[in-house]
Amino acid sequence: MDNLKALRSMCNAIASTFYPDNATIELMLFNEGIDPKAEATPKDANLFRVAVSLVKGYIEGSRSENGVSVSVRSEDAIKESIRYYCGIYGLDAEEILSDDMRIIEDGSNLW
């Protein structure tokens, strides 16, 4: 599995129904100096941090947009999911969740 697929899958594992597009994932990996086509490493904490940043940056209230739909899974449930995966990746959940999530209540009105 390459880093691109691993990051996409990790985003979906954290916040079900969230499928960021390839261009967004490639940009995030590029910004971290991670080759999207390279073989993914199991339990890669850097990849997990990128996944969390994608999830935290794409929370929105509208199910019709390309973000994490809080109408399907609440912000609290997503935070609990991040805490759970922090335990698996050996990271401090409070450090990872220290920044607030950005919530757009009606993403459809932004178009």
PyMOL commands that set and color helices and strands:
alter all, ss='L'
color gray80, all
select helices_A, chain A and resi 3-14+22-31+45-57+75-89+93-96+107-110
alter helices_A, ss='H'
color red, helices_A
select strands_A, chain A and resi 59-60+68-69
alter strands_A, ss='S'
color yellow, strands_A
deselect
rebuild
show_as cartoon
